[in-house]
Amino acid sequence: MAGSQRRIAKELAEITKDTPEGVTANLVDESDVYRWSILMEGPEDSPYAGGQFKLLLTLPVDYPFKPPALKFETKIYHPNVTNDDKGAMCLGILKSEEWKPSSKISAVLRTARSLLAEPNPDDAVETSIAEQFKNDRKEFERVAKEWVTRYASKRA
């Protein structure tokens, strides 16, 4: 377990020094390296632009041999994020069969933010939103922007 904590502390230091664009990461509690509070800005040129999303990154005690979990605490209208209070994100890099111990948290955060810019409707957890994304992009973008204003506005 001590090795896990060392690796996590090292990655937190790296992220603090070289923060992925549009992302801020802090420990939820200084005494617990396994829970990170993430603030993610919606990418420009996406329906999420201008939004600020809170996420929770939870690392397993056997990290890096098992992937972390990433969930949106801010509601978001997105085909790859569950539309419930769990806010679970379907992200390929976090799937057990795709996770590699050499993967880093910074890569997870970059991938998550890029999924905001480019949703993947073929790997959706919200199929109705994915269908809308594929078949009526204008309406998808309108609703996504409305949710940003309602739930993720920096003024909220």
C-alpha positions in Angstrom: 0.0 0.0 0.0 2.9 2.4 0.7 4.0 2.0 -2.9 0.6 2.9 -4.1 0.6 6.1 -1.9 4.1 7.1 -3.2 3.0 6.7 -6.8 -0.2 8.7 -6.2 1.7 11.5 -4.4 4.2 11.6 -7.3 1.4 11.9 -9.8 -0.3 14.6 -7.8 2.9 16.6 -7.7 3.4 16.2 -11.5 -0.2 17.3 -12.1 0.2 20.3 -9.8 3.4 21.3 -11.7 2.1 20.6 -15.2 -1.6 20.8 -15.0 -3.6 19.5 -18.0 -5.3 22.3 -19.8 -8.7 23.3 -18.3 -8.3 21.1 -15.3 -7.5 21.7 -11.6 -6.9 18.8 -9.2 -6.7 18.8 -5.4 -7.1 16.2 -2.7 -10.5 16.2 -1.1 -8.8 15.8 2.2 -5.1 16.3 2.7 -4.9 13.0 4.8 -6.5 10.9 2.0 -4.5 10.6 -1.3 -7.2 8.3 -2.8 -9.9 10.9 -3.3 -9.3 13.9 -5.6 -11.5 16.9 -6.3 -11.3 17.9 -9.9 -12.5 21.1 -11.5 -12.9 20.8 -15.3 -13.7 23.7 -17.6 -15.8 23.0 -20.6 -13.7 23.1 -23.8 -14.1 26.1 -26.1 -15.9 25.2 -29.3 -18.1 22.7 -27.5 -21.6 23.0 -26.0 -19.9 22.8 -22.6 -17.8 26.0 -23.1 -18.2 28.4 -20.2 -19.1 25.6 -17.8 -17.2 24.5 -14.8 -17.7 20.9 -13.8 -16.9 19.3 -10.5 -15.7 15.7 -10.7 -14.5 13.2 -8.1 -11.6 10.9 -8.8 -11.4 7.9 -6.6 -8.3 5.7 -6.6 -8.3 2.1 -5.5 -5.9 1.0 -2.8 -4.2 -1.3 -5.4 -3.6 1.6 -7.8 -2.0 1.6 -10.4 -2.9 -2.1 -10.9 -6.6 -1.2 -11.0 -8.1 1.9 -12.7 -9.4 4.9 -10.8 -13.1 5.8 -10.9 -14.2 9.2 -12.2 -17.6 10.7 -11.7 -19.3 14.0 -12.4 -20.7 15.7 -9.4 -22.0 18.5 -11.6 -25.0 17.4 -13.8 -24.1 17.3 -17.4 -26.1 16.4 -20.6 -23.7 14.0 -22.3 -24.0 10.6 -23.9 -21.0 9.2 -22.0 -22.0 10.3 -18.5 -24.9 8.8 -16.6 -27.8 11.2 -16.2 -28.4 10.3 -12.5 -26.9 11.3 -9.2 -24.0 8.9 -9.8 -22.6 10.8 -12.8 -20.5 7.8 -13.9 -18.4 8.4 -16.9 -17.9 5.8 -19.6 -14.3 6.3 -20.5 -12.3 3.6 -22.4 -9.1 4.2 -20.5 -10.9 3.4 -17.2 -12.3 0.1 -18.3 -10.6 -2.8 -16.5 -9.7 -4.6 -19.7 -8.1 -1.4 -21.2 -6.3 0.0 -18.1 -2.6 -0.4 -17.9 -0.5 0.2 -14.7 1.7 2.6 -16.8 -1.4 4.8 -17.4 -1.3 8.1 -15.5 -4.0 10.2 -13.8 -3.1 13.2 -16.0 -3.9 11.0 -19.1 -7.3 10.1 -17.6 -8.1 13.8 -17.0 -7.0 14.8 -20.5 -9.1 12.0 -22.0 -12.1 13.0 -19.9 -11.9 16.6 -21.0 -11.4 15.6 -24.7 -14.6 13.5 -24.4 -16.4 16.8 -23.6 -15.2 18.2 -26.8 -15.8 15.0 -28.8 -18.5 12.7 -27.3 -18.4 9.1 -28.3 -22.0 8.1 -29.1 -21.0 4.5 -29.9 -19.9 3.9 -26.3 -22.7 5.7 -24.6 -24.3 5.1 -21.2 -27.2 7.4 -22.1 -28.5 5.9 -25.3 -31.3 8.5 -25.9 -28.7 11.4 -25.6 -26.4 9.4 -28.0 -29.2 9.0 -30.5 -30.0 12.7 -30.3 -26.3 13.5 -30.7 -26.2 11.4 -33.9 -29.5 12.4 -35.4 -30.3 16.0 -34.2 -27.0 17.6 -33.3 -28.6 21.1 -33.1 -31.1 20.0 -30.4 -28.4 18.1 -28.5 -26.2 21.2 -28.4 -29.1 23.4 -27.4 -30.0 21.1 -24.4 -26.3 20.6 -23.4 -25.8 24.4 -23.3 -29.0 24.8 -21.3 -27.7 22.3 -18.7 -24.4 24.2 -18.6 -26.2 27.4 -17.8 -28.4 25.6 -15.2 -25.9 23.4 -13.5 -22.3 24.3 -14.5 -22.3 28.1 -14.8 -19.3 29.7 -13.1 -21.7 32.1 -11.6 -23.9 29.3 -10.1 
